[in-house]
Amino acid sequence: MTAPKAVLRRRPGDPVPDLVAFLAFHAGLRRDFGRLADALAACDPADAPRRALIDEHLALLLRALHHHHVIEDEEIWPLLRTLAPGAGDVMDRLHAEHREMDAVVGRLSAVGRSTGEQVDDLRLMHRLVGDHLDLEEHGMVPLIREHVAADWWEGASRRATSGYGRDLPMVAAWTVDAAGPDQRERLVAATPVILRVLYRLSWRRAYECRAAQVFG
């Protein structure tokens, strides 16, 4: 955020930021809270191993969501406030919705709750995330494409990727899985070679095994 504004702002004729990974991540968020609610509601109370896997996948999803929101709140929205100040009201609303979702995340992360309480909050999160992403994709994605320099966006994407730490293999494979068929090849092709090799050799297989166990 200390670079000159000319480096941050997209000029006419410059490349448009590549948002394929950003939007594929959104697709995963739109999908998985709802299907986690269905999986948990259908889980046999005596099936402790499957319940543990559902809880593990939920914890991964909540960590990924939190990290995504931090990147937006600390990097993307502050930049857009500078480049597109007229959208400040929308960004204020998005920030408030992050806080609203944080309250549900806190409940979903708590121990000792009943299955019914968890299912209800997963369904609530599914609705909140869907409405939030509708606003973000209609209100902010066009502004990112119009105003943000592609190089800045690429750097922010690299920082976001590195921030997943040990969760990266599962989050990366989950994101590719959530991408549409037309996006998937672009997403894999844009990935650094070493990560692409790891994805094809092990990450995809590990994710698909997890998804089969969690969702059936």
TAKAWO-V843951 format. One record per backbone hydrogen bond with DSSP energy under -1.0 kcal/mol. NH is the residue of the N-H (numbers start at 1). CO is the residue of the C=O. E is the energy in kcal/mol with one decimal. If there is no record, write none. Layout:
nh={NH,NH}
co={CO,CO}
e={E,E}
This chain:
nh={7,9,10,14,23,24,25,26,27,28,29,30,31,32,35,36,37,38,39,40,41,42,47,48,51,52,53,54,55,56,57,58,59,60,61,62,63,64,65,66,67,68,69,70,71,72,73,74,75,76,77,79,80,81,82,83,84,87,88,91,92,93,94,95,96,97,98,99,100,101,102,103,104,105,106,107,108,109,110,118,119,120,121,122,123,124,125,126,127,128,129,130,131,132,133,134,135,136,137,138,139,140,141,144,145,146,147,148,149,153,154,155,156,157,158,159,160,161,162,163,164,165,167,168,171,172,173,174,175,176,177,178,179,183,184,187,188,189,190,191,196,197,198,199,200,201,202,203,204,206,207,208,209,210,211,212,213,214,215,216}
co={4,5,147,11,19,20,21,22,23,24,25,26,27,28,31,32,33,34,35,36,37,38,44,46,47,48,49,50,51,52,53,54,55,56,57,58,59,60,61,62,63,64,65,66,67,68,69,70,71,71,72,75,76,77,78,79,80,84,85,87,88,89,90,91,92,93,94,95,96,97,98,99,100,101,102,103,104,105,107,114,115,116,117,118,119,120,121,122,123,124,125,126,127,128,129,130,131,132,133,134,135,136,136,140,141,142,143,144,8,149,150,151,152,153,154,155,156,157,158,159,161,162,164,165,167,168,169,170,171,172,173,174,175,180,180,183,184,185,186,188,192,193,194,195,196,197,198,198,199,202,203,204,205,206,207,208,209,210,211,212}
e={-1.6,-2.4,-3.4,-2.5,-2.7,-2.1,-2.4,-1.7,-2.1,-1.9,-2.0,-2.7,-1.6,-2.7,-1.7,-2.2,-1.8,-1.9,-2.3,-2.8,-2.4,-1.7,-2.5,-1.6,-2.2,-2.4,-1.8,-2.5,-2.5,-2.1,-2.5,-2.4,-2.3,-2.1,-2.4,-2.6,-2.1,-2.5,-2.5,-2.3,-2.4,-2.4,-2.3,-2.2,-2.2,-2.0,-3.1,-2.7,-1.9,-1.8,-3.1,-1.6,-2.4,-2.2,-1.1,-2.3,-3.3,-2.3,-1.6,-2.1,-2.5,-2.0,-2.5,-2.6,-2.3,-2.2,-1.9,-1.7,-2.0,-2.5,-2.1,-1.4,-1.1,-2.7,-2.4,-1.4,-2.7,-1.8,-1.0,-2.1,-2.7,-2.4,-2.2,-2.3,-2.3,-2.2,-2.8,-2.2,-1.8,-2.7,-3.1,-2.0,-2.4,-2.5,-2.8,-1.9,-2.0,-2.5,-2.9,-2.0,-2.9,-2.3,-1.8,-2.4,-2.3,-1.8,-2.9,-1.9,-3.2,-2.3,-2.4,-2.1,-2.5,-2.4,-2.1,-2.2,-2.4,-2.5,-2.5,-1.5,-1.4,-1.2,-2.2,-1.8,-2.7,-3.1,-2.0,-2.4,-2.4,-2.2,-2.3,-1.8,-1.1,-1.2,-2.1,-2.7,-2.5,-2.7,-1.7,-1.2,-2.4,-2.5,-2.1,-2.6,-2.2,-2.4,-2.7,-2.3,-2.4,-2.5,-2.4,-2.7,-2.1,-2.1,-3.1,-2.1,-1.8,-2.5,-3.0,-1.4}
